[in-house]
């Protein structure tokens, strides 16, 4: 969505489970391989133009000193700063949870 901050992600390919999509999309979008952890939350949200079902997984970067590829436009953001950024409406619950749980940690957005 133009003008919004977003987490790495995208649509599942045919027959692709959401956890594999998460792994693939992170590699494609931030240029870093991740270890996909447990499913944190599934959020279903209705926008005026579409219905979305979002799967949020806790992930870890395989090499924690690496940064997202600058060409991707993604960067690490402290969770405490997420509330000041404009994300699509469906991300509201996860943003609140991340800011509460990880007040000093950084997440890619």
N, C-alpha and C positions, 0 to 999 in steps of 0.2 A: 504494500500500500504506500503510495507516494506520500512523502512528508511525514512518515511515521518511523519510529524506531521499531525494530523487530528482532526477535530471537531467530537463530538459524532454524530453518525448517522448510517443509514443502510437502507436496502431495506424494502419497504412496504410489509406486508403480503397480501395475496389475499383479496381484498375488503377493505383493511385498508387505510383510508385517511392519507395523509402526516403529518397532525398535530398530529394524534394519534400515528403514527410511531415515531415522534419526542419525544413524552412523553415516550413511551415504551423504545426506544433506549437509552435515557438519563438515565432512571432508570436502565437499564441493563448494560450500559457501564460505567457510572460514579458512580453508586450506590446512586444517589440522585434523589428524585422526583422533577420535575419542573412544573411550571405553563407555559404552552405554550401560548405565546402572538401572536401578529399579524405576518403574513407572511411578511418578509422583502424583499425577492428576490427569484426568481427562475432563476437558471443558467443552461443552456443547453451547454454541452461541448463535443466535439468529441476528444477522445483519439485515438491513432492508433489501439488499441485493443477493444474499446467499445465507445458507446454513453451514456452519463450520463445526467440525469436531477436532479438537486440538489435543494431542498427546504430549505431555511434558514428562521427560525423563531426566533423572539426575545423571549427569555425565561427568567424566573426568578426562582432561587432556592427558594423553600418554606421556608427554614431556611437559611438566608444569611450568618450565621457564620460557616456553615458546609463546609468541603472540600471534593473533590472527594475521594472515597475510594482508598488508596494507592495501593491496589492490582490491580486496573484497569490500572495503568500507566498514567492516566489523571492527570493533575494538572492545577491550575489557572495560567494564564500567562497574565501580563499586555498587553493590546492591543497595546501599543507603542512598544512592543518587538516582535510582530507577524511578522513584516517584516524581522527579522533576522532568522526566522525559515523556514525550507523547507517544504512546503505544496504541495499537488498535484496541478497541474496547474489550474484546474477548480476553485480553491478557490481564485484566484487572485483578482477578483472584490470585494468579500466580505471582504477580508483582508484589502484592501485599505480603504473601507468604515468604518470598525471597528476602524482602527488606527486613522482615521480622526475624527470620532465621539466620541470616548472614549479614549483619549490619556492617561488617568491615570487609567482606569478601567481594571479589569482582566476578561478574558474569559477562559473557559475550552478548553484545546487542548491536 
